[in-house]
């Protein structure tokens, strides 16, 4: 099987001689020309008010998913046959190709999920950084020599690749969620089958074309794009197949629980990066202007469609009114809803009608219980999946927006009086991915950072994602960590070897 389309119609080695204007043969907005217009598209693009489909990808199913993993089983693929140096060199080249083609790759993201082009370009550079990072980590898969209790024994601890890894990724970061997982897997010596979100298959296929050019051997990086109707069945096949040793999933907690049940039958290694409900606490000692800037970035990046974006703003009584006033002005001044390809756009559409309806439901519920709409509150005049950035005040913990992850451009503000009250509200949920707080009190900073029940904390900072930091959550927000020096361990098995009779 070939990279990108797993030998599907999207990318094929035979097309290499027909490329035009650079490594990615360009169509509309830089999309690959090698599309399959006769196939049913896995999803539709929300990038314009009409929600048109910019390009189609062939939809695969159970048979293709089974076929893609067969060559990857131990002894049948090339991943584990590459030396650590070879893996490092090829991952580095893949990184370089991503940077060289960042504009084309960004246009694909914007066309698929509507993300503003500037944000999409930032995602590509962020995505590429994981390949650069794990290109270096590939050389550092160290074992141990452990002193034995007997003189005639030696104890070795080896690290070996787990084998075939199934990578299931979401639509909101269709490039970064792949490279953060695949970079670690390939660095460890694994082979992968990627099932991208049905709304964003082209980003995965484009990455496959560049992997091809970087020298990643055929059969090491494989993609199984599928329609919404096929996605559950394909996911089950990947989770139950005995030849698949590892599952790495990013998505909702509900879906993660289903995949965990499927994977339990063959006791697979699993990594789960699931839903969040991040609190953003602003204490009286905080610099309000800095807190507003952090809030704007943390809440409205990708129109609020990120797993670590703030869902609940907890603001202490002494600065509550000042914060709300400044936050509202910043929203109205700095955020501009529009087509992602327009340079002035900072807020693109939501991914689909269902996402818009959830935002509307949360607003309606909050207002019915006494919340006030400070700004926004309705669909944008562009129509379709566009929604105004919204700020609510007088919010309570009994409202839906306080209890559920909205995953949209809605910022509810809850007033609190004491530090203990804020911590209690922040932790009173079943998930714990990220949390943020602003304070200038050193003692308080230590206390709150330690007490928040989350996997990642931003202190006086609204954007925390980085290649160097371990990404992951606690409670029902998932299992394992991605990125950082710890990320590669998710794709390695420890083997203890005892030498006797020496």
DAGI-V876148 format. One record per helix or strand of 2 or more residues. SS is the DSSP state (a for helix, b for strand). FROM is the first residue (numbers start at 1). TO is the last residue. Records with the same first field share a line. If there is no record, write none. Layout:
SS=FROM-TO + FROM-TO
//
This chain:
a=13-18 + 28-30 + 62-70 + 79-81 + 84-100 + 102-113 + 117-140 + 176-188 + 201-214 + 231-240 + 253-264 + 288-304 + 317-334 + 353-368 + 400-403 + 419-427 + 442-451 + 487-491
b=144-146 + 154-161 + 164-168 + 191-195 + 221-223 + 244-250 + 269-273 + 278-282 + 310-316 + 372-375 + 390-393 + 410-416 + 431-432 + 434-438 + 456-459 + 474-475 + 478-479 + 492-499
//
